[in-house]
Amino acid sequence: MALFGLKTKSEKKVAAKTVAKKESKAVKAPKTASASNIPTSFAHLILRPRVTEKASIANEKNNVYTFEVSKTATKNKISHAITQLYKVSPVRINIINLPAKAVFVRGKKGTQSAVKKALVYLKKGDKIEVA
């Protein structure tokens, strides 16, 4: 029993063992990233198809599909996601960052949120079903 800072010999040994265990845990090297930590599904990168008049015209004329994507998405990741989700391999991908805009609607100030969109170009015969 430790009363006013006085410890018996057995309590000192137990305290020394717990300190040694804590130190040994702290000395361990950090784990390295393995292949199992990398996500195999890229579905979270593609948020939604962007269905607008301009996007539908581009789709009809040039076989280009427009998607809203995550802020962290890259061209390579988007290509893997399209291949995985729609079973189609894209020919080319362009990424456009649309900045946030200040808007004034019904007498109130607000902001239009920033969006990252991807233009996915496909071969002539390939199609993506966008509902």
N, C-alpha and C positions, 0 to 999 in steps of 0.2 A: 504494500500500500504506500502510495506516495503522499505523505502528509507534510506540507510545507517544504516541498522540494527534496525530501529525504527518501531515497529509494533503497530497497534491499538488494543484495547481490543477484538474486534470481530475476528481479524486475529489470535490472540493468542488462542482463543477458538477453531477455526477451525483447527489450527495446533495441538493443544492438542488432538482433536478427531482423527485425522489421525494417530498420533503416537500411540494412544490407540488401534486403529484397527490393526495396524501393529504388535503390541505386542501380541494381542489376537490371531492373525493368527500364530505367531511364537510359541506360547505355546501349540498348538494342538499336540496330540500324533501322531506318525507316523502310517500309515495304516498297518495292519497285512496282511500277505499273506492269501488269501482265496482260496477256491477250484477253483474258476473261473479264477484265475491267472495262474494255472498250465496248460500247453499245453496238449490238448487231442490227438493231432496228433503227432506221433513220426516219421513221414515220412522224416523229415529233417535230421535225424540221419544217415540214410543209403544213402550214396552218389551214389554208383554204384556197380554192381557186378564186381568182379575181374575175368576176363576170361583169364586164362593162361593155358598152357599145364599141369602144375602140379595141378591146381585147377580142371580142367576137368577130370583128372585121379582120383582124390580123390572123385569127384562127382559120377563117374561111379562105383567105387569099394565100397565106404563107405557111400554113400548118404550124402556127406558133401558139403555145398555151401559156397563160399568165397565172402565176400562183403567188399568194402572199406567203412569205417564208419567215423563219425565225431570225432574230438579229444576229445570231451566231453562225448562221448557215453560210457555207462556202459553195463555190461552183461544183467542186468535187463531191461534197456531201449531198448536194441537191441532186446531182446525177445519180448517185447510188440510191437515193430515196425514190426518185422517179422510176428507176429500174425495178426496185423492190415492190413498190405499191402498184404500179400500172403495167409492169412487165413489158416496158418499151424502153429502148436505149436512145437517149437524146443525142442529137448531132452537135448541138451548140447550146450554151446557156449564157444569157446575159443577166446581170444583177443590177437593179436600180434602187438606190436609197432615196425615198421621198421624205424630206424633212417635215417636221411639225409646222403647222401654219396657225397664225392667229386669225380667228374668224369673229364676225359680229353678226349674231342671229337673234332676231326678235328683241332687240334692244339690250342684249347681254353679250359680254365678251366671253370668248372661249377659245379652245385650241382644237385643232384637228390633229389627231395623233400621227406620229411618224410611222412609216411603213417601209419594209424592205420587200421588194417584189422580184420575182425571177421570171424571165422570158425563156421558155423551153422550146427549142426548135426540134422538130421531129422529121424523119424521112417521109417521103411522099405518101406511102401506103399506110403508115402508122397513125393510130388515133387514140385519144384518151377520152373516156366517157366522163363528162363533167355534167352533173345534174343541175 
